[in-house]
Amino acid sequence: MTPAKQAGLWLIQFLSFLVIFSAFYLFLPELYLFKRFSERFGFITEQAWNDLFMLSVLAASVIINTLLIFTVASMRERHL
């Protein structure tokens, strides 16, 4: 694979991560989740919540993106 194709592939994979991350961050009901978490585990500071929420969104985005890349790569390999 040429360097240009590798760079293009990396860019596509990064853009897919960015779309997944943005969707999670925009559409997850953060206030609802904060209220539920607080009810279940007690008081949590805003900074601690922001850290936990961001880590969760990032981790979920990485996992979903990895599964998406794996699925697309498997499908491409089958068709070759």
C-alpha positions in Angstrom: 0.0 0.0 0.0 1.4 3.4 -1.0 2.0 6.1 1.7 -0.8 8.2 0.1 -3.3 5.3 0.5 -2.1 4.7 4.1 -2.6 8.4 4.9 -6.0 8.4 3.3 -7.1 5.3 5.1 -5.9 6.8 8.4 -7.8 10.0 7.7 -11.0 8.1 6.9 -10.6 6.1 10.2 -10.0 9.3 12.1 -13.1 11.0 10.6 -15.2 8.0 11.5 -14.0 8.3 15.1 -14.7 12.0 15.1 -18.3 11.4 13.8 -18.9 8.7 16.4 -17.5 10.8 19.2 -19.5 13.8 18.2 -22.7 11.8 18.0 -22.1 10.3 21.5 -21.2 13.7 23.0 -24.2 15.5 21.3 -26.9 12.9 21.8 -26.2 11.3 25.2 -28.5 12.9 27.8 -25.7 14.1 30.1 -28.0 15.8 32.7 -30.2 12.7 33.0 -27.1 10.4 33.4 -25.6 12.8 36.0 -28.9 12.7 38.0 -29.1 8.9 37.9 -25.4 8.5 38.8 -25.8 10.9 41.7 -28.9 9.1 43.0 -27.1 5.8 42.8 -23.6 6.7 44.1 -24.1 9.9 46.0 -22.5 13.3 45.6 -20.1 13.9 42.8 -18.3 17.1 42.0 -18.9 18.7 38.6 -15.2 18.2 37.7 -15.3 14.5 38.6 -18.4 14.1 36.6 -17.0 15.8 33.6 -13.9 13.6 33.8 -16.0 10.5 34.1 -18.4 11.5 31.3 -15.6 12.4 28.9 -13.7 9.2 29.6 -16.9 7.2 29.0 -17.6 9.0 25.8 -14.1 8.5 24.5 -13.9 4.8 25.5 -17.3 4.1 23.9 -16.2 5.9 20.7 -12.9 4.0 20.5 -14.7 0.7 21.0 -17.4 1.4 18.4 -14.8 2.8 15.9 -12.6 -0.3 16.4 -15.6 -2.6 15.7 -16.5 -0.5 12.7 -13.0 -0.7 11.3 -12.7 -4.4 12.0 -16.1 -5.1 10.3 -15.3 -3.0 7.2 -11.8 -4.6 6.9 -13.3 -8.1 7.2 -15.9 -7.3 4.6 -13.2 -5.9 2.2 -11.0 -9.0 2.8 -13.8 -11.4 2.0 -14.5 -9.6 -1.3 -10.9 -9.7 -2.5 
